[in-house]
């Protein structure tokens, strides 16, 4: 049997604590699975005195993560600090420089500096493993790196942010407005005090950027990812989508198209009976379309200390078993620059919600703006304004706003955007139009 | 870069042909992914002259798979012959004996002789990879061996036979009887001329047996797997289940219980809105419950030449990358004998369909038989017999048979079986009772 594999764990929050507890309580299991003992030899964290439910007896304490990264007694540096710059980046670079394998759950770091770090790992012949950085416990990195190695991938998409999925699911299930559900999610710990990073789509975009490099062999500057959040999704949208046979999800999609690679995160309507529509709450999913595999869907926990520790542990076991791959499967030298498609060229159907002044000619003007851009309408639902409820003014000229829901046939993003701009400029709507892409899964 | 990895491919049916075509048409891709060239060096098949869509120029032909297995020019023996004994077994043994890595899609061989073959592979320090043997293109073997290595698994279940799932889905969607759908499946090539192996549940049981050894570290004699097929599932069952909020699926389940490990394949009622209920047609799925991961679900193609070739290719790439693991993760010496639970001790709810003589006292007798075995009834639906349709004899004493559907609360298999035996012996039913387990997913 090979020597003990010695870990240095930087960051002892929920994931780090779960990992250390796991290694302490099932060391025989690890020895059997990995073919050698796996042991936490040294750690670093902010607070040395905090009780964490596992023993630090015989474990070297470092106040400084970089010092831990260079500790000559460790073989693998496990980075669970987080953050795209600062300590995490410096420590990972130090570990690679010292020829240590690195296992990290840090999606922001990888989205911004992944290719550079991969180059450093390859130069030293060490592993840079990051299963836990995308979709928590779901083994999507391993699936792309190894299980689907023979395939040419045409699309990868999924629900990669549990906070957004929890909020949208609860808005759907309980017919509640966004603000109220967000507050509830914050109270339950599913959303941060400052939720921008999650609900703005940036967290999902970080993960998508990593998946895109793996799946397509391209290096995508993070700024090339199109990101929209869920802040503008209203209870009215969710209700209208439901009536039309759809659910609204924050989707992350990378897709080869005739005009290039689309890399986008945004709310999307998905058919109610699709597998992705059934993924609710904090659960994540990733679907991969490849030429040999057809379609593969993975569904599981996208976060949580234990599920994430499970992914970190599998990365560690891979190192223990001697598996060292180029971090993005292909060597960095073989990655190409992304040829990201202009989103204006995106082809698809759209959901549009308009708040139209209830005056004669409104619908005619809207229809003309759509026709001028060659956008053809599949279905249209106009809801009567409050004034037309029983007892109201039924003149059709109340001046109140009526809600109009349109579903378009397949068109381009540029066409629908131009049509909506024209509708706004024609003064027929009382609020900016709502537009959500419909995704065919 | 390491030397070329030379493959010997035995069996050139749909999977073998897909694999050879793949390796021929994307050799650069393989070289990049695997870090070395991967090449088909020698093959064997029944018919040398058949056109298969790829070139055999420069490839050594063997009439005999065993001779191919021993060919000194190959590094990996890829067995795509099939069958649990005979040529496939002899050739795989010969390859291992000669110190070749083996990749196989042969579930029957592994279910019957997997542990013995694993012992031989371990003794020689070579790989025995079989991703394609279970659930086609779904990477469940890799997930269990590697991604979930840290977890203690409590349950693994899934839809592992596409033929059965196609038949049950079509019976559901088109309200057709079993025989008619089976004939359609045979015409479409989804079912064999002799369909017993699939519809009897044996194919799923082979796959479950392999998964069970991997997931639980136990060696399960194939005869210890409880196997029931779908032959007895009627359109009436599917309709009644639908009304009660369920779908009927052929499930393969291995589950740790207080009385031991349950390893069983049988039709089961699953809640309509569970992810597994949404898996329809020839698609397969596998769900794994582990203590750190929680629940993970994989959905994808369970068969097909290309999807299966994708799985075979990933096994080959693993070998090319130098990954050699004990075939069942733990070394064979660490596998334990199965402590299979008696199915009589199985706890769960049951669906029961009775064909009751339409005479006074029938329901009372049935209720008493259930009560005598402490089986408590959650719901009961009695359908009127044809004679009670408008214009019929409404005496309640027609002598015709009425259908009674019962859903029980949680009970034991022994109790429900004893109750049903008593009901039959009391002469209250005109046909043997139908009983289907309800699975909580």
Interface residues (C-beta under 8 A of the other chain):
Chain A: X18 X22 X26 X29 X30 X32 X33 X34 X35 X131 X137 X138 X139 X142 X143 X146 X147 X148 X149 X150 X151 X152 X273 X275 X278 X279 X290 X291 X292 X293 X294 X295 X296 X297 X298 X299 X300 X301 X304 X306 X307 X309 X310 X311 X313 X314 X317 X318 X321 X322 X323 X325 X326 X329 X330 X331 X334
Chain B: X18 X22 X26 X29 X30 X32 X33 X34 X35 X131 X137 X138 X139 X142 X143 X146 X147 X148 X149 X150 X151 X152 X273 X275 X278 X279 X290 X291 X292 X293 X294 X295 X296 X297 X298 X299 X300 X301 X304 X306 X307 X309 X310 X311 X313 X314 X317 X318 X321 X322 X323 X325 X326 X329 X330 X331 X334
